[in-house]
Amino acid sequence: MAEKIVIALGGNALQSGKSEATAEAQLEVVKKTCEYIAEISAKGYEMGVVHGNGPQVGRILLASETAKDVTPAMPFDVCGAMSEGYIGYHLQQALKYSLKKRGKDFPVLTVVTQMVVDKEDKGFKNPTKPIGPFYTAEEAKALEETKGYAMKEDAGRGFRRVVASPIPEEIVEIEAIKQLWPTSIVISCGGGGIPVVKHEDGSLEGVAAVIDKDFAAELLAEQVDADVLMILTEVEKVAVNFNKPDQKDLDELTIEEAKKHIEDGQFAPGSMLPKVEAAMKFVQSGEGKKAIITSLDKAIEALEGKTGTTFVK
């Protein structure tokens, strides 16, 4: 029986910092990304794909707010749904082509996914999730003063707007995803899914937040009983003392070691921290579960145990 893998794609798998932030430029990056994903599929894995949406949802929101005098601005949850749709479309198109080149002609589809969150989640009180473009310190200060945005420095790359990032508790469309899984590659929980709260009468209501796609991917991996959670990001391995002269890359992390590094503040909130926490949670969810954090171009090698950071109990 084929191993099941859930792949979480970081922002660099969708958009290059060296090209324009256009839909056309994104599609070119996605085409290259899908070559790697198709190669993993060719190894015989059953696969599901989750992606981030930080830059994209930020731009959609910015465009909507800028045009508010011409057409009503869209609420945050609707902007999230829009980003799921267009990123999913790009991935479907490119991945289908990459698979076909390898003699694999099966469906690739996107499920616009809702995620139930707790309206009392502490994430609503302390925004940490970066969205949209990067700004200088001066630009960030101006946005705080004029728009009331919460702005934070993001891993030495500049300042970005941050929004609430609650923990996902339930995937609304999970049964449909499970039914599609055996015959398709399903792109779901895009951008972490659309955050919704559930009312007493069972109705759902969208809220202004962005769920971290790594936590969404972990929840999906648990619920489809995946064997591997692979989180693809910009770095080949998780490191301690990141970007310092004594940086140390880690081949393997036990749960206890990871906990100690978190206590020591080694992993940046909204960046590496949620990746590490999601990997830890998945490994602890059952026997034989494996979590890997690595870069997109090293994904195959990491699955073969040659690189990346593998989490073990």
RALINVEN-V425875 format. One record per residue. RES is the residue in one letter. SS is DSSP state (~ for helix, > for strand, _ for the rest). Layout:
# RALINVEN-V425875
{{RES:SS} {RES:SS}}
This chain:
# RALINVEN-V425875
{{M:_} {A:_} {E:_} {K:>} {I:>} {V:>} {I:>} {A:>} {L:>} {G:_} {G:~} {N:~} {A:~} {L:_} {Q:_} {S:_} {G:_} {K:_} {S:_} {E:_} {A:_} {T:_} {A:~} {E:~} {A:~} {Q:~} {L:~} {E:~} {V:~} {V:~} {K:~} {K:~} {T:~} {C:~} {E:~} {Y:~} {I:~} {A:~} {E:~} {I:~} {S:~} {A:~} {K:_} {G:_} {Y:_} {E:>} {M:>} {G:>} {V:>} {V:>} {H:>} {G:_} {N:_} {G:~} {P:~} {Q:~} {V:~} {G:~} {R:~} {I:~} {L:~} {L:~} {A:~} {S:~} {E:~} {T:~} {A:_} {K:_} {D:_} {V:_} {T:_} {P:_} {A:_} {M:_} {P:_} {F:~} {D:~} {V:~} {C:~} {G:~} {A:~} {M:~} {S:~} {E:~} {G:~} {Y:~} {I:~} {G:~} {Y:~} {H:~} {L:~} {Q:~} {Q:~} {A:~} {L:~} {K:~} {Y:~} {S:~} {L:~} {K:~} {K:~} {R:_} {G:_} {K:_} {D:_} {F:_} {P:>} {V:>} {L:>} {T:>} {V:>} {V:_} {T:_} {Q:>} {M:>} {V:>} {V:_} {D:_} {K:_} {E:_} {D:_} {K:~} {G:~} {F:~} {K:_} {N:_} {P:_} {T:_} {K:>} {P:>} {I:>} {G:>} {P:>} {F:>} {Y:>} {T:_} {A:~} {E:~} {E:~} {A:~} {K:~} {A:~} {L:~} {E:~} {E:~} {T:~} {K:~} {G:_} {Y:_} {A:>} {M:>} {K:>} {E:>} {D:_} {A:_} {G:_} {R:_} {G:_} {F:>} {R:>} {R:>} {V:>} {V:>} {A:_} {S:_} {P:_} {I:_} {P:_} {E:_} {E:>} {I:>} {V:_} {E:_} {I:~} {E:~} {A:~} {I:~} {K:~} {Q:~} {L:~} {W:~} {P:_} {T:_} {S:>} {I:>} {V:>} {I:>} {S:>} {C:_} {G:~} {G:~} {G:~} {G:_} {I:>} {P:>} {V:>} {V:>} {K:>} {H:_} {E:_} {D:_} {G:_} {S:_} {L:>} {E:>} {G:>} {V:_} {A:_} {A:_} {V:_} {I:_} {D:_} {K:~} {D:~} {F:~} {A:~} {A:~} {E:~} {L:~} {L:~} {A:~} {E:~} {Q:~} {V:_} {D:_} {A:_} {D:_} {V:>} {L:>} {M:>} {I:>} {L:>} {T:>} {E:_} {V:_} {E:_} {K:_} {V:_} {A:>} {V:>} {N:_} {F:_} {N:_} {K:_} {P:_} {D:_} {Q:_} {K:>} {D:>} {L:_} {D:_} {E:>} {L:>} {T:>} {I:~} {E:~} {E:~} {A:~} {K:~} {K:~} {H:~} {I:~} {E:~} {D:_} {G:_} {Q:_} {F:_} {A:_} {P:_} {G:_} {S:_} {M:~} {L:~} {P:~} {K:~} {V:~} {E:~} {A:~} {A:~} {M:~} {K:~} {F:~} {V:~} {Q:_} {S:_} {G:_} {E:_} {G:_} {K:_} {K:>} {A:>} {I:>} {I:>} {T:>} {S:>} {L:~} {D:~} {K:~} {A:~} {I:~} {E:~} {A:~} {L:~} {E:_} {G:_} {K:_} {T:_} {G:_} {T:>} {T:>} {F:>} {V:>} {K:_}}
